[in-house]
């Protein structure tokens, strides 16, 4: 964390002795030591206009304080859909649920901004210290920015993670007002989003501004990160590539046999599963084509099972 890094750096240099730093070398926000629960005292040396940093605890005491320090993170996402009224699914919401569960064991208190209409709403609420059931209702929702800003101030949030282009844009404004670090999670580059040319031109400018404002961008793949760098003039140092994680349950042989029987897969067939939105960008038709070529050139029999929602799930839509 930023606070822990500042403290450990100071501690290594100070070794329990006062250290003098020129005042103009220290950011003004560092002077608000109480915000970070910093274990040192600030004193102004009027003669030299310098700041004296005096260590207040022993090394063991300070390490315990840093280890016990809990941080406050806000996670912002929209309703991904359930497949009934759109071809969105709850994949993003599931990723956020796993993220919240992981935060609990790492001294991070989670505060979530989420409309709560998705299937994961109750689970997300269970893992959140506070929940603001809100999402932007239009391209620019000034009321949403005001409510979010108040929520972040009320809970003394220290870092914000947003997921979704509309959420990213609105949180960029709130974080700029509060001078909070803003992290954007972006699975797909804006240039690869399907939309009309004039929308791409207008929204592309807005999204580029948003990504330049944020502190860091988490991409789900190196290909997406490289695409964003080239199409939105972003530095590669701004990116961290973190593939989406999943939890694999332990499946017994009986459960596996039941699953194969459910989908009509024979015992001697190789079962290949594809999971995701059934939209052209996912290129499931390429998977089916590849399996067809593999089956034609070998004696192995294949069965392909696709799990997801989208326009390509329509009964009349077939992969030939």
C-alpha positions as CSV (number, residue, x, y, z in Angstrom):
1,X,0.0,0.0,0.0
2,X,1.0,3.6,-0.4
3,X,1.0,4.3,3.3
4,X,2.9,1.2,4.2
5,X,5.5,1.9,1.4
6,X,6.0,5.5,2.7
7,X,6.4,4.2,6.2
8,X,8.8,1.4,5.4
9,X,11.0,3.7,3.3
10,X,11.1,6.3,6.1
11,X,11.8,3.6,8.7
12,X,14.8,2.2,6.8
13,X,16.3,5.6,6.5
14,X,15.5,6.9,9.9
15,X,16.5,3.9,12.1
16,X,14.6,5.6,15.0
17,X,16.4,8.9,14.5
18,X,14.9,12.2,13.3
19,X,15.3,12.8,9.6
20,X,15.1,16.1,7.8
21,X,13.6,16.4,4.4
22,X,13.1,19.6,2.4
23,X,9.5,20.7,2.7
24,X,9.1,21.3,-1.1
25,X,10.1,17.6,-1.8
26,X,7.1,16.2,0.1
27,X,3.6,16.2,-1.4
28,X,1.1,18.3,0.5
29,X,-1.1,15.2,1.0
30,X,1.6,13.5,3.0
31,X,1.2,16.1,5.7
32,X,-2.2,14.7,6.6
33,X,-0.7,11.9,8.6
34,X,-3.8,11.1,10.5
35,X,-5.6,10.0,7.3
36,X,-3.1,7.1,6.9
37,X,-2.7,6.4,10.7
38,X,0.9,7.0,10.2
39,X,3.2,6.1,13.2
40,X,5.3,9.2,13.1
41,X,5.1,12.9,14.0
42,X,5.5,15.9,11.8
43,X,7.4,19.0,13.1
44,X,8.2,22.1,11.3
45,X,11.7,23.5,11.6
46,X,11.1,27.3,11.2
47,X,14.8,28.1,10.7
48,X,15.3,25.9,7.7
49,X,11.7,25.5,6.5
50,X,12.2,21.8,6.6
51,X,10.0,19.0,8.0
52,X,11.4,16.8,10.7
53,X,10.1,13.2,10.8
54,X,10.4,11.6,14.2
55,X,9.7,7.9,14.6
56,X,7.2,7.2,17.4
57,X,7.4,3.4,17.8
58,X,10.0,0.7,17.8
59,X,10.4,-1.5,14.7
60,X,8.3,-4.4,16.1
61,X,5.5,-2.1,17.2
62,X,5.4,-0.4,13.8
63,X,5.4,-3.6,11.9
64,X,2.4,-4.8,13.9
65,X,0.5,-1.6,13.2
66,X,1.2,-1.8,9.5
67,X,0.2,-5.5,9.4
68,X,-3.0,-4.7,11.3
69,X,-3.9,-1.7,9.2
70,X,-7.1,-2.1,7.3
71,X,-7.7,-0.3,4.0
72,X,-10.9,0.9,2.5
73,X,-11.6,0.1,-1.2
74,X,-14.7,1.0,-3.2
75,X,-15.8,-1.3,-6.1
76,X,-18.2,0.1,-8.7
77,X,-20.0,-2.0,-11.2
78,X,-23.3,-2.1,-13.1
79,X,-25.9,-4.8,-13.6
80,X,-24.5,-7.2,-16.2
81,X,-27.9,-8.8,-17.0
82,X,-29.3,-12.2,-16.6
83,X,-29.9,-13.2,-20.2
84,X,-33.6,-12.5,-20.0
85,X,-33.7,-8.9,-21.2
86,X,-30.3,-8.7,-22.9
87,X,-27.5,-11.0,-23.9
88,X,-25.4,-9.9,-20.9
89,X,-24.6,-12.5,-18.3
90,X,-23.3,-12.3,-14.7
91,X,-19.7,-13.1,-15.4
92,X,-18.4,-9.7,-14.2
93,X,-20.5,-9.9,-11.1
94,X,-19.1,-13.3,-10.3
95,X,-15.6,-11.9,-10.7
96,X,-16.4,-9.1,-8.3
97,X,-17.8,-11.6,-5.8
98,X,-14.6,-13.6,-5.8
99,X,-12.6,-10.3,-5.5
100,X,-14.6,-9.3,-2.4
101,X,-14.1,-12.7,-0.8
102,X,-10.4,-12.4,-1.4
103,X,-10.3,-8.8,0.1
104,X,-11.6,-10.1,3.4
105,X,-8.5,-12.1,4.1
106,X,-6.1,-9.3,3.1
107,X,-7.1,-6.5,5.5
108,X,-9.2,-4.7,2.9
109,X,-12.7,-3.4,3.8
110,X,-14.9,-3.4,0.7
111,X,-17.6,-0.8,-0.1
112,X,-19.7,-1.5,-3.2
113,X,-21.6,0.6,-5.5
114,X,-24.0,-1.7,-7.4
115,X,-27.7,-1.6,-8.4
116,X,-28.4,-4.9,-6.8
117,X,-30.7,-6.2,-9.5
118,X,-28.4,-9.0,-10.7
119,X,-28.4,-12.6,-9.5
120,X,-25.2,-12.0,-7.4
121,X,-26.7,-9.0,-5.6
122,X,-27.3,-10.7,-2.3
123,X,-23.9,-12.3,-2.3
124,X,-22.1,-9.1,-3.2
125,X,-24.0,-7.3,-0.4
126,X,-23.0,-10.0,2.1
127,X,-19.3,-9.3,1.5
128,X,-19.6,-5.5,1.5
129,X,-19.2,-3.2,4.5
130,X,-21.7,-0.8,2.9
131,X,-23.7,-0.9,-0.3
132,X,-24.9,2.0,-2.5
133,X,-27.6,0.6,-4.7
134,X,-27.1,3.0,-7.6
135,X,-25.8,3.1,-11.2
136,X,-25.7,5.8,-13.8
137,X,-29.1,5.9,-15.6
138,X,-27.8,7.8,-18.6
139,X,-24.6,8.6,-20.5
140,X,-23.9,11.4,-18.1
141,X,-25.7,11.3,-14.8
142,X,-24.7,14.3,-12.7
143,X,-26.8,13.0,-9.7
144,X,-24.9,9.8,-9.7
145,X,-21.6,11.6,-9.5
146,X,-22.8,13.6,-6.5
147,X,-24.1,10.5,-4.7
148,X,-20.9,8.6,-5.4
149,X,-18.7,11.5,-4.2
150,X,-20.7,11.7,-1.0
151,X,-20.5,7.9,-0.5
152,X,-16.7,7.9,-1.0
153,X,-16.3,10.8,1.5
154,X,-18.6,9.3,4.0
155,X,-16.7,6.1,4.2
156,X,-13.3,7.6,3.9
157,X,-12.4,5.5,0.8
158,X,-8.8,5.3,-0.1
159,X,-8.8,3.6,-3.5
160,X,-11.6,3.0,-6.1
161,X,-11.9,0.2,-8.6
162,X,-14.5,0.6,-11.4
163,X,-15.8,-1.9,-13.9
164,X,-17.7,-0.8,-17.0
165,X,-17.1,2.1,-19.3
166,X,-20.1,4.2,-18.0
167,X,-19.0,3.5,-14.4
168,X,-15.4,4.4,-15.3
169,X,-16.4,7.8,-16.8
170,X,-18.5,8.8,-13.8
171,X,-16.0,7.6,-11.2
172,X,-13.1,9.4,-12.9
173,X,-15.0,12.6,-12.1
174,X,-15.7,11.7,-8.5
175,X,-12.1,10.6,-7.9
176,X,-10.7,13.7,-9.5
177,X,-12.7,15.9,-7.1
178,X,-11.6,13.9,-4.1
179,X,-8.0,13.2,-5.4
180,X,-8.4,9.5,-4.9
181,X,-6.5,6.9,-6.9
182,X,-8.8,5.3,-9.5
183,X,-8.2,1.9,-11.0
184,X,-10.1,0.8,-14.1
185,X,-10.7,-2.9,-14.9
186,X,-11.1,-3.2,-18.7
187,X,-11.5,-6.7,-20.3
188,X,-11.9,-5.3,-23.9
189,X,-10.4,-2.3,-25.7
190,X,-12.9,0.4,-26.7
191,X,-11.8,0.0,-30.3
192,X,-13.3,-3.5,-30.3
193,X,-16.7,-2.5,-29.0
194,X,-19.4,-2.7,-31.7
195,X,-21.1,0.6,-32.3
196,X,-22.0,3.1,-35.0
197,X,-19.1,5.3,-36.4
198,X,-20.3,8.6,-34.9
199,X,-20.8,7.0,-31.5
200,X,-17.3,5.6,-31.7
201,X,-15.9,9.0,-32.5
202,X,-17.7,10.8,-29.6
203,X,-17.5,8.2,-26.9
204,X,-13.9,7.3,-28.0
205,X,-12.8,10.8,-26.9
206,X,-14.6,10.5,-23.6
207,X,-13.2,7.1,-22.9
208,X,-9.7,8.1,-23.8
209,X,-10.0,11.0,-21.3
210,X,-11.2,8.6,-18.6
211,X,-8.3,6.2,-19.1
212,X,-5.8,9.0,-19.0
213,X,-7.3,10.3,-15.7
214,X,-7.1,6.9,-13.9
215,X,-4.1,5.8,-11.9
216,X,-3.9,2.2,-13.3
217,X,-5.7,-0.1,-15.8
218,X,-6.2,-3.8,-15.2
219,X,-6.5,-5.7,-18.5
220,X,-7.7,-9.3,-18.7
221,X,-5.1,-10.1,-21.4
222,X,-1.9,-8.7,-22.9
223,X,-3.7,-8.5,-26.3
224,X,-6.3,-6.1,-24.8
225,X,-3.6,-4.0,-23.0
226,X,-1.6,-3.7,-26.3
227,X,-4.8,-2.8,-28.2
228,X,-5.7,0.0,-25.8
229,X,-2.1,1.3,-25.8
230,X,-2.1,1.7,-29.6
231,X,-5.6,3.0,-30.1
232,X,-5.9,5.4,-27.1
233,X,-2.3,6.6,-26.8
234,X,-1.7,5.1,-23.3
235,X,1.6,4.3,-21.7
236,X,2.4,0.6,-21.2
237,X,3.4,1.5,-17.6
238,X,-0.2,2.3,-16.9
239,X,-1.3,-1.4,-17.4
240,X,-1.3,-4.5,-15.3
241,X,-2.4,-7.7,-16.9
242,X,-4.5,-9.9,-14.6
243,X,-6.5,-12.8,-16.2
244,X,-9.9,-13.4,-14.8
245,X,-9.8,-16.0,-12.1
246,X,-12.2,-18.8,-11.4
247,X,-12.6,-21.3,-8.6
248,X,-12.7,-24.9,-9.8
249,X,-14.9,-27.1,-7.6
250,X,-13.9,-30.7,-6.9
251,X,-15.9,-32.9,-9.2
252,X,-16.3,-36.6,-8.5
253,X,-16.4,-39.3,-11.1
254,X,-20.1,-39.7,-10.6
255,X,-20.8,-36.0,-11.1
256,X,-18.7,-36.0,-14.3
257,X,-20.6,-39.0,-15.7
258,X,-23.9,-37.3,-14.9
259,X,-22.8,-34.1,-16.6
260,X,-21.8,-36.0,-19.8
261,X,-25.1,-37.8,-19.8
262,X,-27.0,-34.5,-19.4
263,X,-25.4,-33.1,-22.5
264,X,-25.6,-36.4,-24.4
265,X,-21.8,-37.0,-24.6
266,X,-20.7,-40.5,-25.1
267,X,-18.0,-42.1,-23.0
268,X,-15.5,-42.3,-25.8
269,X,-16.0,-38.7,-27.0
270,X,-13.7,-35.9,-26.0
271,X,-15.9,-33.2,-24.4
272,X,-14.8,-29.6,-25.2
273,X,-16.7,-26.8,-23.3
274,X,-16.8,-23.1,-24.2
275,X,-18.2,-20.6,-21.6
276,X,-19.0,-16.9,-22.3
277,X,-21.4,-14.6,-24.1
278,X,-22.7,-16.1,-27.3
279,X,-21.8,-13.1,-29.4
280,X,-19.6,-12.8,-32.6
281,X,-16.7,-11.3,-30.7
282,X,-16.2,-14.5,-28.7
283,X,-15.7,-16.4,-32.0
284,X,-17.3,-19.6,-30.8
285,X,-17.8,-20.5,-34.5
286,X,-14.0,-20.7,-34.8
287,X,-14.0,-23.3,-32.0
288,X,-16.6,-25.4,-33.8
289,X,-14.7,-25.1,-37.1
290,X,-11.5,-26.2,-35.4
291,X,-13.1,-29.2,-33.8
292,X,-14.7,-30.1,-37.1
293,X,-11.3,-30.1,-38.8
294,X,-9.7,-32.0,-36.0
295,X,-12.4,-34.7,-36.2
296,X,-12.0,-35.0,-39.9
297,X,-8.2,-35.6,-39.6
298,X,-8.2,-38.0,-36.7
299,X,-10.2,-40.9,-35.3
300,X,-11.1,-39.0,-32.1
301,X,-14.7,-38.1,-31.7
302,X,-15.6,-34.7,-30.2
303,X,-18.6,-33.1,-28.6
304,X,-18.7,-29.3,-28.1
305,X,-20.8,-27.8,-25.4
306,X,-21.3,-24.0,-25.3
307,X,-22.6,-22.4,-22.1
308,X,-23.8,-18.8,-22.2
309,X,-26.4,-16.3,-23.3
310,X,-26.7,-14.2,-26.4
311,X,-28.1,-13.8,-29.9
312,X,-26.2,-16.9,-31.2
313,X,-28.2,-19.1,-28.8
314,X,-31.4,-18.7,-30.9
315,X,-32.7,-22.1,-32.0
316,X,-32.5,-21.1,-35.7
317,X,-28.8,-20.1,-35.3
318,X,-26.5,-23.1,-35.9
319,X,-22.8,-23.5,-36.4
320,X,-22.4,-25.5,-39.6
